[in-house]
Amino acid sequence: MMKAPSAAPQLTTLVFLSALAVLPVNMFAPSLPHIAATFSADFALVNLSIAGFAIVAALTQLVAGPLSDRFGRRPVVLCAVAVFTVASIGCALAPSIGVFLVCRFMQAVIATGYSVSLAIIRETSTEREAASKIGLVASAWALAPMVGPAFGGMLDQLFGWRANFVAFAVMGAAVLALVAVDLKPRARTTARPLASYLRGYADLLRSTRFVGYVLCMAFSSGTLYVFLGGAASASAHLLDGSSARLGLLMGIVPAGFMIGSRLAGRYASRYPLSTTVLVGRLLACAGLLVGLLLSAFDVGGVLAFFGPCMFIGLGNGLTMPGANAGAMSVRPDLAGTAAGLAASLTVGGGALIASISGLFLTEASGSHALFVAMFASASTALLWALLVAWRDRSSA
């Protein structure tokens, strides 16, 4: 039985919830050396606080999606934010690296806020309206990782690394109160066994439309991950080893994502989902093709390298809202399950693509090899977008 519709919360509530889901990923990254020094721990062990967080977050979304479909969005989100808040306090008070890592992994349940926010938008909006609203919410996904490390570094410098986790606890408590007030309980429906929601994974994976949208997002994310992994070595000769300049110039990609997300928020409701997805992929491929040609003809310079890379963010900003809305539209009664599965496969697929590319990209490869890898990933995403567009047109 289809779930009864629930009252839509304020969009600002979902923006804060989504921002809280991504902010803990890297806000405390500048504090990693100080954490290692406090606990006299190997840096590789401390670095698990980021890599392990990502793994637990991906697994959490696989479980949280069906739970939110079965028991409702509100209780799942409240539990996730409450656990995150308590875990943040645990990180701030941790007496050892072991306790710190356990609490840090517990923090990863906040990733639930990402997929559940998407599900709430989809079930309270039409398909095109959902893409438009996701575009607006996606701005928070781009802004939070941009300003997070700067804010976290400032807290570390003024008050020490534990202040980051005190800030997480305060933000968690504020979002918990906001969600408790604004996110209304779902109307009572006929209960279905949880196993039926888990079987929904098989139904989704048998859908060409769902798989097409997810693979489009995975290769789009993979393009970004390849850039993040290779930009430092490929541009080292252009920046004279300045990490400050590198960090500033790498911010051009999330800036492009914000622009693309805002454009999606404004125009996605006017056109079919596959249209904004295709436009995003075409822009990303066009920008990277220019970069590839410039590198092939030995046209150097900071602008020649980073300028085309801005189209990675611009294209992804246009692609992700429509692709997410499309993936959740395959089974509207399983919007949470679809959102969680799509998020996990997107992150995992993107990381796998970056790992494979990393086997062929070395410090001696230069910018040309990096552009080849990024263009290959972006082109594959475009092919999946074309497949979905053809499928949608055939269905229509």
Buried (B, 14 or more C-beta within 10 A) or exposed (E): EEBEEBEBBEEEBBBBBBBBBBBBBBBBBBBBEBBBEBBEBEEEEBBBBBEBBBBBBBBBBBBBBBBBBBBBBBBBBBBBBBBBBBBBBBBBEBEEBEBBBBBBBBBBBBBBBBBBBBBBBBBBBEBBBBBBBBBBBBBBBBBBBBBBBEBBBEBBEEEBBBBBBBBBBEBBBBBBEBBEEBBEEBEEEEEEEEEEBBBBBEBBEEBEBBBBBBBBBBBBBBBBBBBEBBBBBBBEEBBEEEEEBBEEBBBBBBBBBBBBBBBBBEBBBEBBBBBBBBBBBBBBBBBBBBBBEBBEEEEEEEEBBBBBBBBBBBBBBBBBBBBBBBBBBBBBBBBBBBBBBBBBBBBBBBBEBBEBBBEEBEEEBBBBBBBBBBBBBBBBBBBBBBBBBEBBEEEE
